[in-house]
Amino acid sequence: MSVLTKISNKINDCTKFIGFILMVIMTVIIVLQVFYRYILGSSLSWSEELARYLFIWVVMLGAAYGVKESFHVAVSIVIDRLPSKVRTIVDILFSAMLGLVGIVMVKYGYMLAQTVAIQLSPATRISMFWVYISVPVSGLLIIVHILSRMEEDIRILKKVDERMNTGGNSISN
């Protein structure tokens, strides 16, 4: 296992843990809001806004986690029928395109976060920077995971080439 894969795995473990914690906090806030509104007859002014911002973070972290775990929807009927070498090349090309999406998320997400940094949220009065910075953070995580995947795909491609040059027909992962 390469250093990049180890880093990607550690980042993914942290992402999963942080996403879980944020989801728990969000759930507690929503339950509190329901309790205050329907049991005590008074509403919390900040709960819906904070829950929404936590949800944004959960979604963005979940997107990066989904890239690492290959959870995203894909129609692979054609790709599955390709020879292993061609399939690996297609995987590398798809990974490169997804890596470009990550780069766009980092670049433009950070620019947007800087632009809205002076804006404060209405109820919690936190800088909107902390909400919007979730986009470039997710993009950065996606890039790390994609580089790790591409490194693995290139290793597989080299193994296929070695087998083809030595006369072998199959590949073992």
C-alpha positions in Angstrom: 0.0 0.0 0.0 1.4 3.3 -1.0 1.9 6.4 1.2 -0.8 8.2 -0.8 -3.3 5.4 -0.3 -2.5 5.3 3.4 -3.1 9.1 3.6 -6.3 8.8 1.6 -7.5 6.0 3.9 -6.8 8.0 7.1 -8.5 11.1 5.6 -11.5 8.9 4.7 -11.7 7.5 8.3 -11.6 11.1 9.7 -14.2 12.3 7.2 -16.5 9.5 8.2 -16.1 10.2 11.9 -16.5 14.0 11.4 -19.6 13.4 9.2 -21.1 11.2 11.8 -20.5 13.7 14.6 -22.0 16.5 12.5 -25.0 14.4 11.8 -25.5 13.6 15.5 -25.2 17.3 16.4 -27.7 18.2 13.6 -30.1 15.6 14.8 -29.9 16.8 18.4 -30.5 20.4 17.3 -33.6 19.4 15.2 -35.0 17.3 18.2 -34.4 20.3 20.5 -36.2 22.6 18.1 -39.2 20.2 17.9 -39.2 20.0 21.7 -39.0 23.7 22.2 -41.6 24.5 19.6 -44.3 21.8 20.4 -43.7 21.1 24.1 -42.5 24.5 25.4 -44.4 26.6 22.9 -41.3 28.6 22.1 -39.0 28.3 19.2 -35.2 28.4 19.0 -34.1 31.2 16.7 -30.9 29.6 15.6 -31.7 25.9 15.3 -32.9 25.7 11.7 -30.1 27.8 10.3 -27.4 25.8 12.2 -28.9 22.5 11.2 -28.9 23.6 7.5 -25.2 24.6 7.7 -24.3 21.3 9.4 -26.2 19.5 6.7 -24.2 21.3 4.0 -21.0 20.2 5.6 -22.4 16.6 5.9 -23.3 16.6 2.2 -19.9 18.0 1.1 -17.9 15.5 3.3 -20.2 12.8 2.1 -19.4 13.6 -1.5 -15.7 13.1 -0.8 -16.4 9.9 1.2 -18.5 8.7 -1.7 -15.6 9.2 -4.1 -13.3 7.2 -2.0 -15.8 4.4 -1.5 -17.1 4.5 -5.1 -20.6 5.1 -3.8 -21.7 7.4 -6.5 -24.1 6.3 -9.2 -22.5 4.9 -12.3 -23.9 3.2 -15.4 -21.1 0.7 -16.2 -22.8 -1.8 -18.5 -20.4 -0.8 -21.4 -17.3 -0.4 -19.3 -17.8 -3.8 -17.6 -17.7 -5.5 -21.1 -14.3 -3.9 -22.0 -11.0 -5.7 -21.7 -9.3 -5.1 -18.4 -6.5 -2.9 -19.9 -9.1 -0.7 -21.7 -11.3 -0.6 -18.6 -8.4 0.5 -16.5 -7.6 3.3 -19.0 -11.2 4.4 -19.0 -11.1 4.4 -15.1 -8.0 6.6 -15.2 -9.7 9.0 -17.6 -12.9 9.2 -15.5 -10.7 9.7 -12.4 -8.9 12.6 -14.2 -12.2 14.2 -15.0 -13.4 13.9 -11.4 -10.1 15.3 -10.3 -10.7 18.3 -12.5 -14.1 18.7 -10.8 -12.2 18.7 -7.4 -9.8 21.3 -8.7 -12.7 23.5 -9.8 -14.3 23.0 -6.3 -11.1 24.1 -4.6 -10.4 27.1 -6.8 -13.9 28.6 -7.1 -15.2 27.4 -3.8 -12.4 29.2 -2.0 -13.0 32.3 -4.1 -16.7 32.2 -3.2 -15.9 31.6 0.5 -13.6 34.7 0.5 -16.3 36.7 -1.2 -19.0 35.9 1.4 -16.6 36.1 4.4 -17.9 39.5 5.4 -21.5 38.3 5.3 -22.9 37.1 8.7 -25.7 34.6 8.9 -28.9 36.1 10.2 -29.6 34.0 13.3 -26.2 32.6 14.4 -24.1 35.6 13.3 -21.3 33.4 12.0 -19.3 34.3 8.9 -20.7 32.7 5.8 -17.1 31.8 5.1 -17.4 28.8 7.4 -20.4 27.5 5.4 -18.9 28.0 2.0 -15.5 26.7 2.8 -17.0 23.2 2.9 -16.9 23.2 -1.0 -13.1 23.6 -1.3 -12.5 21.3 1.6 -14.6 18.6 -0.1 -12.8 19.3 -3.4 -9.4 18.9 -1.7 -10.5 15.6 -0.2 -11.8 14.4 -3.6 -8.5 15.3 -5.2 -6.5 13.2 -2.6 -8.9 10.3 -3.1 -8.7 10.5 -6.9 -4.9 10.7 -6.9 -4.8 7.6 -4.7 -7.3 5.8 -7.1 -5.3 6.8 -10.1 -2.1 5.6 -8.6 -3.7 2.2 -8.0 -5.1 2.1 -11.5 -1.7 2.9 -13.0 -0.2 0.1 -10.9 -2.8 -2.3 -12.3 -2.2 -1.0 -15.8 1.5 -1.7 -15.4 0.7 -5.2 -14.1 -1.5 -5.9 -17.2 1.3 -4.7 -19.5 3.8 -6.9 -17.7 1.5 -9.9 -18.1 0.9 -9.2 -21.7 4.7 -8.9 -22.4 5.4 -12.2 -20.6 2.5 -14.0 -22.4 0.1 -14.2 -19.5 -3.6 -13.8 -20.1 -5.0 -13.0 -16.7 -4.5 -10.4 -14.1 -4.7 -10.9 -10.3 -5.4 -7.9 -8.1 
